[in-house]
């Protein structure tokens, strides 16, 4: 087992290796067995789970959504928030109980949390019932890990970077309508609060020719929408000599002609005028941009290592608003970063008032072991932190509701993706600017882009009918 060295993470040599990952061969050992996979965290984890499912089914496993029926349970974990640990180990308690009944049950933990040395040590010392642990850098070793189990805990975690796997379209995709497309792995920004560079490694971009090949295949298979994925998508290509940048990649993906293109997540530091121009000029690049702020205070942004000021962020925001007509812009904001004063917090509220975001993911600062921010002095009580978060969320929700109210009576193009969770007699989908709409229509419209008249607006969703 080779775990990441947090102190040396920035210094690790990065080799560029691209090769095709071969599909595993079905094994008699796993034929007829069932797996249950639970995913925590971001879109990248969701897409990783699509790969894990494909690997398992290539071996002979079949998926089950019934936890108790599984022969193998895998938890694909997230390490971004402190409470992620509690959620994962809370569910593992249920797995442990089930294993007392099903002696042959295998339990596995993978993903970002599996890259944390403290978590792996905790599993080794306190949770011997967990059979396998594998990290983000060695998911493709799952077949050999399973085949070589010998009634002892098997932990395969290492921090090696550089291998960029071409998994092609062997994913077991959760949707036949919308697809995730990884364009890069890891991140080079090293924001002081973020554990991603330590769990997923430094930035490694895929070759554009491989990305474009995957998008073409998805179009041929009938997919209506793709989302380009990366921890910092608009830094794409900067780590590869002679590779195109993100704006050119967007242009080439757009030329393929797939009907809807999205991307997450972007960093303000890397957002160029060329990117804005490409987004504004292409009808199939959707007018939805997630633009993380994190803090509205220039002083706190510097402590975070974000590389931009409040003023620079607002200038970029206004450029996007001016050029990308009808754009929906959402953000991430961290409350109570170490050292945040009332003045710093008010700066954040000022930016929210200026931007009037369509939505936001907001969090109280959560220290991650091994990051610089975890060593910074915490200056607020939990009551003060929660009060600030509540105040921020009230503003965000009001602006989100205002944004949705503006869509009342308008006709929107909606890609119908499935049955409405709130009303099974309706279907649901997303507008071009990423607003969720519940539509009075039957399931025959799933997979189609239809014109919908918006009849009702709530803070987090819209209602509509098929436009005549």
TARARA-V606872 format. One record per run of one state. SS is the DSSP state (h for helix, s for strand, l for the rest). FROM is the first residue (numbers start at 1). LEN is the number of residues. If there is no record, write none. Layout:
BEGIN
SS_FROM_LEN ; SS_FROM_LEN
END
This chain:
BEGIN
l_1_5 ; h_6_6 ; l_12_5 ; s_17_4 ; l_21_13 ; s_34_6 ; l_40_3 ; h_43_17 ; l_60_2 ; s_62_2 ; l_64_3 ; h_67_3 ; l_70_2 ; s_72_6 ; l_78_4 ; h_82_20 ; l_102_4 ; s_106_6 ; h_112_4 ; l_116_1 ; h_117_10 ; l_127_5 ; s_132_3 ; l_135_4 ; h_139_9 ; l_148_6 ; s_154_3 ; l_157_6 ; s_163_4 ; l_167_11 ; s_178_5 ; l_183_1 ; s_184_2 ; l_186_10 ; h_196_4 ; l_200_4 ; s_204_2 ; l_206_2 ; h_208_13 ; l_221_4 ; s_225_5 ; l_230_3 ; h_233_3 ; l_236_10 ; h_246_11 ; l_257_3 ; s_260_5 ; l_265_1 ; s_266_1 ; l_267_1 ; h_268_3 ; l_271_2 ; h_273_9 ; l_282_3 ; s_285_1 ; l_286_2 ; s_288_4 ; l_292_2 ; s_294_1 ; l_295_3 ; h_298_7 ; l_305_5 ; h_310_14 ; l_324_4 ; s_328_8 ; l_336_6 ; h_342_14 ; l_356_3 ; s_359_6 ; l_365_7 ; h_372_4 ; l_376_6 ; h_382_24 ; l_406_5 ; s_411_9 ; l_420_7 ; s_427_5 ; l_432_4 ; s_436_5 ; l_441_2 ; h_443_3 ; l_446_3 ; s_449_9 ; l_458_4 ; s_462_5 ; l_467_2
END
